[in-house]
Amino acid sequence: YSEIYLTDADWAGGKNANLGEIKNRLNIPVPGGFAITTKGYHSFFDYNDLKEEFIKQKNLIYVNEFDLLNSLSAETLQLVRSKPLPPELEEEIHAACRELWADDDKVLVAMRSSAVGEDGDISYAGQYLTLLGVTRAEICEAYKSIIASLYSARSISYRSSKGVYDEDLAMAVACLKMVDSQASGVLYTRHPYDITNEHILINAVWGLGPYAVDGVVSPDAYTVSKDGQLHILEKSVSCKAVRLVLNPDGGVAEQPVEPSQQNAPCLSDAQIRQLAAYGAALEEQILDARKLGVREERLGDRGAHARVAHAERAGLPLQLG
């Protein structure tokens, strides 16, 4: 990500470009990793002669014919996963892993879609596949599963409703080293439901972030003033009985939180203020960009670091973990 900037979004996709921007412009920590670019996507589909076939199949049905749509989607997903990667692309992926992690086979990564336009005016939030705890041996197969998610029934229907043509599709993929987070969550630089509340809001849980985002666990809530002092205005600590953790052999697993920690805050005051400072810096960067006439409404979407990850929409939620 040291080589990626926001201006690279056309080939790196929105998430990758925003992570690079956060790292290189603001020196905010982001996970180590690399982008599998849209060139890799086009190379895969051209190598296997898939694009025209998919377009012809899709044109045979209407998106409101749900049985046919689901059948087509299932066939398409299976077809993509069954095809080989071009040898050059597979070697480049392995070379990137070696450059970053040498021979460390214990590295686990998060793999996320970074489709072109995914963080633009049309939101594709939650429509494409995310895989956590991917082993190095699984990265190439995981990559195919993620680009195949472009053809889920939900994605096909949504794109059709928005007038997005399959010929215009291009997906990059983020491959990010994961840490087994002590705590994770989401940070908003403005309240997501109260537009008059300009304080920073942090939601956090023990372990990895999905349990905070998916509502499995009620998160702690911390409110921080957006002044130079970053005063902690309010803490609301919930009972967090379970957490999601990395499985050392790959994937994730649920485990109970120790009884003594279930009702304890999962972030210290120093961590709260540090995260709030990251959020304030990101918001200032966005506002400065707007003043310069740069059309940038969002910064990123996710990271896999224990302390900071992403800003998702104009309101700037940062996802931790």
C-alpha positions in Angstrom: 0.0 0.0 0.0 3.0 2.3 0.1 2.7 2.6 -3.7 -1.1 3.2 -3.8 -2.9 6.6 -3.7 -6.4 7.8 -4.1 -5.7 8.7 -7.8 -5.2 4.9 -8.4 -8.8 4.0 -7.8 -9.5 3.1 -11.4 -7.1 0.1 -11.3 -6.9 -0.5 -7.5 -10.5 0.0 -6.7 -11.9 2.3 -4.0 -11.0 0.4 -0.8 -7.4 -0.2 -1.9 -6.9 3.4 -3.1 -8.3 4.8 0.1 -6.2 2.6 2.3 -3.1 3.7 0.4 -4.2 7.3 0.8 -4.7 6.9 4.6 -1.2 5.3 4.9 0.7 7.6 2.6 -1.0 11.0 3.1 -1.8 10.8 6.8 0.6 8.3 8.1 -2.2 6.5 9.9 -1.4 2.8 10.4 -3.0 0.3 8.0 -2.4 -3.4 7.6 0.3 -4.7 5.4 -0.9 -6.1 2.2 -1.4 -5.7 -1.5 -4.0 -5.0 -4.2 -4.9 -7.5 -6.9 -5.8 -5.0 -9.5 -8.5 -4.7 -12.2 -5.9 -5.9 -14.7 -5.9 -9.2 -12.9 -9.7 -9.4 -13.1 -9.7 -8.7 -16.8 -6.8 -11.2 -17.3 -8.7 -13.9 -15.5 -12.0 -13.5 -17.5 -10.2 -13.1 -20.8 -8.0 -16.2 -20.1 -11.1 -18.3 -19.6 -13.3 -16.6 -22.2 -16.0 -15.8 -19.6 -17.2 -12.3 -20.2 -19.3 -12.7 -23.4 -20.8 -15.9 -22.1 -22.0 -14.3 -18.9 -23.4 -11.3 -20.7 -25.4 -13.6 -23.1 -26.7 -15.7 -20.2 -27.8 -12.6 -18.3 -29.6 -11.2 -21.3 -31.8 -14.3 -21.4 -33.7 -13.5 -18.2 -35.4 -10.6 -16.5 -34.1 -9.8 -13.0 -37.6 -10.2 -11.6 -37.7 -13.9 -12.6 -36.2 -14.9 -9.3 -36.0 -18.7 -10.0 -34.1 -18.2 -13.2 -31.9 -15.5 -11.7 -30.9 -17.7 -8.7 -30.2 -20.6 -11.1 -28.1 -18.4 -13.4 -26.2 -17.0 -10.4 -25.4 -20.4 -8.9 -24.1 -21.6 -12.3 -22.0 -18.5 -12.8 -20.5 -18.7 -9.3 -19.6 -22.3 -9.8 -18.1 -21.7 -13.2 -15.9 -18.8 -12.0 -14.6 -20.9 -9.1 -13.8 -23.8 -11.4 -11.6 -21.9 -13.8 -7.8 -21.6 -13.3 -6.0 -18.3 -12.8 -3.7 -17.2 -15.6 -0.2 -18.5 -14.6 1.3 -15.0 -14.7 -1.4 -13.7 -12.3 -1.0 -16.6 -9.9 2.8 -16.1 -9.8 2.4 -12.4 -9.2 0.1 -13.1 -6.2 2.6 -15.5 -4.8 5.5 -13.0 -5.4 3.6 -10.3 -3.5 3.2 -12.6 -0.6 6.9 -13.5 -0.6 7.9 -9.9 -0.8 5.7 -8.9 2.2 5.9 -12.0 4.4 8.9 -14.1 3.1 8.4 -17.7 4.1 6.0 -17.1 7.0 3.2 -19.6 6.3 1.3 -18.6 9.5 0.2 -15.3 8.0 -3.6 -15.0 7.7 -5.2 -12.4 5.5 -8.5 -10.7 5.0 -9.7 -10.5 1.4 -12.2 -7.9 0.4 -13.7 -6.7 -2.8 -12.4 -3.4 -4.1 -14.6 -2.9 -7.1 -14.3 0.2 -9.3 -17.1 2.6 -8.3 -18.0 0.5 -5.2 -17.5 3.4 -2.9 -19.0 6.0 -5.3 -22.5 7.4 -5.6 -24.1 3.9 -5.9 -23.5 1.9 -2.7 -22.7 -1.8 -3.0 -22.2 -2.2 0.8 -22.5 -5.9 1.9 -23.1 -7.2 -1.6 -19.7 -8.7 -2.3 -17.9 -11.5 -0.5 -15.5 -10.9 2.3 -13.2 -13.7 3.6 -11.4 -13.5 6.9 -8.5 -15.7 8.1 -7.4 -16.8 4.7 -4.2 -18.8 4.7 -1.5 -18.1 2.1 -2.3 -21.5 0.4 -5.9 -20.4 0.0 -5.4 -16.9 -1.4 -5.8 -17.7 -5.1 -9.0 -19.8 -4.5 -10.3 -17.1 -2.2 -9.6 -14.5 -4.9 -11.8 -16.4 -7.4 -14.6 -16.6 -4.8 -14.6 -12.9 -4.3 -14.7 -11.9 -7.9 -17.4 -14.5 -8.5 -19.5 -12.6 -5.9 -20.1 -10.0 -8.6 -22.5 -12.5 -10.0 -24.6 -13.3 -6.9 -28.3 -13.0 -7.5 -28.5 -9.9 -5.3 -25.6 -8.1 -7.1 -27.0 -8.9 -10.6 -30.5 -7.6 -9.6 -29.1 -4.5 -7.9 -26.9 -3.5 -10.8 -29.8 -4.0 -13.2 -32.0 -1.7 -11.1 -29.3 1.0 -11.2 -28.6 0.7 -14.9 -25.0 -0.6 -14.5 -24.0 -2.8 -17.4 -21.9 -6.0 -16.9 -19.6 -4.8 -19.6 -18.5 -2.0 -17.3 -17.6 -4.3 -14.4 -14.1 -4.4 -13.0 -13.1 -5.6 -9.5 -9.8 -5.3 -7.7 -9.3 -7.2 -4.4 -7.7 -6.2 -1.2 -5.4 -8.7 0.5 -4.6 -7.5 4.0 -2.6 -9.1 6.8 -4.9 -9.8 9.8 -4.1 -9.5 13.4 -6.1 -11.3 16.1 -7.6 -8.1 17.4 -8.0 -7.5 21.1 -10.8 -5.1 20.3 -12.5 -3.9 17.1 -15.4 -1.8 16.0 -16.6 1.3 14.1 -15.8 5.0 14.5 -18.0 7.8 13.2 -16.8 11.3 13.0 -20.4 12.4 13.2 -23.4 10.7 14.8 -24.9 8.3 12.1 -28.5 9.1 13.1 -28.4 12.6 14.6 -27.1 15.2 12.1 -26.9 17.9 14.8 -24.5 15.8 16.9 -21.0 16.4 15.6 -19.1 14.5 18.3 -17.1 11.4 17.5 -18.8 8.1 18.3 -16.9 4.9 18.7 -18.5 1.4 19.0 -16.3 -1.4 20.0 -16.4 -5.1 21.0 -13.8 -7.7 22.1 -12.2 -9.6 19.3 -12.8 -9.1 15.5 -15.1 -6.5 14.0 -17.9 -8.5 12.4 -19.7 -9.0 15.7 -20.0 -5.3 16.2 -21.1 -4.6 12.6 -23.5 -7.6 12.4 -25.2 -6.9 15.8 -24.2 -10.2 17.3 -22.8 -8.4 20.4 -24.0 -5.0 21.7 -20.9 -2.8 21.5 -19.5 -0.4 24.0 -20.2 3.2 22.9 -17.7 6.1 23.5 -18.5 9.7 22.7 -15.5 12.1 22.2 -15.5 15.8 21.6 -14.1 17.0 18.3 -12.0 19.7 19.8 -8.3 19.9 20.2 -8.5 18.1 23.6 -10.6 15.2 22.4 -12.5 15.0 25.7 -14.2 11.7 26.4 -17.8 12.9 27.0 -19.6 9.6 27.6 -18.9 5.9 28.0 -21.6 3.2 27.7 -20.2 -0.2 28.5 -22.3 -3.3 27.5 -22.1 -6.9 28.4 -19.9 -8.7 25.7 -20.2 -12.4 26.5 -18.6 -13.7 23.3 -16.1 -12.6 20.7 -14.9 -13.6 17.3 -11.2 -14.6 17.0 -8.8 -15.9 14.3 -8.3 -19.6 14.1 -4.5 -20.2 13.8 -5.2 -22.8 11.1 -7.4 -20.4 9.1 -10.8 -18.9 9.4 -12.5 -17.5 12.5 -14.2 -18.9 15.5 -16.4 -17.8 18.4 -15.1 -18.0 21.9 -16.5 -16.9 25.3 -15.1 -13.8 26.9 -13.7 -14.3 30.3 -16.3 -13.4 33.0 -14.1 -10.7 34.4 -14.0 -9.0 31.0 -17.5 -9.3 29.9 -18.7 -6.0 31.5 -15.3 -4.2 31.2 -14.6 -1.5 28.6 -12.7 -2.9 25.7 -10.8 0.3 25.0 -8.7 2.4 27.4 -9.0 6.1 27.5 -5.7 6.5 25.7 -6.9 4.2 22.9 -10.2 6.0 22.6 -8.4 9.4 22.2 -5.9 7.9 19.7 -8.7 6.5 17.5 -10.6 9.8 17.8 -7.5 11.6 16.6 -7.3 9.3 13.6 -10.9 10.1 12.8 -10.5 13.8 13.1 -7.5 13.7 10.9 -9.3 11.8 8.2 -12.3 14.1 8.3 -10.0 17.1 8.0 -8.3 15.5 5.0 -11.7 15.0 3.4 -12.8 18.6 4.0 -9.5 19.9 2.6 -9.9 17.8 -0.5 -13.4 19.2 -1.0 -12.0 22.8 -0.7 -9.5 22.0 -3.4 -12.4 20.8 -5.7 -11.4 17.1 -5.4 -14.6 15.0 -5.6 -14.0 12.6 -2.7 -17.0 11.8 -0.6 -15.6 8.7 1.2 -12.3 7.3 2.3 -12.1 3.6 2.3 -14.2 0.9 3.6 -12.3 -1.5 5.8 -9.0 -2.6 7.2 -7.9 -5.6 9.2 -5.7 -3.9 11.8 -6.4 -4.1 15.5 -6.4 -0.3 15.9 -7.6 1.4 12.7 -9.2 0.6 9.4 -11.6 2.6 7.4 -13.8 5.6 6.7 -16.8 4.5 4.7 -19.1 7.4 3.8 -19.5 11.1 4.3 -20.0 10.9 8.0 -16.7 9.0 8.0 -17.2 5.8 10.0 -13.8 4.2 10.7 -13.9 0.4 11.1 -11.4 -1.0 13.5 -10.3 -4.6 13.6 
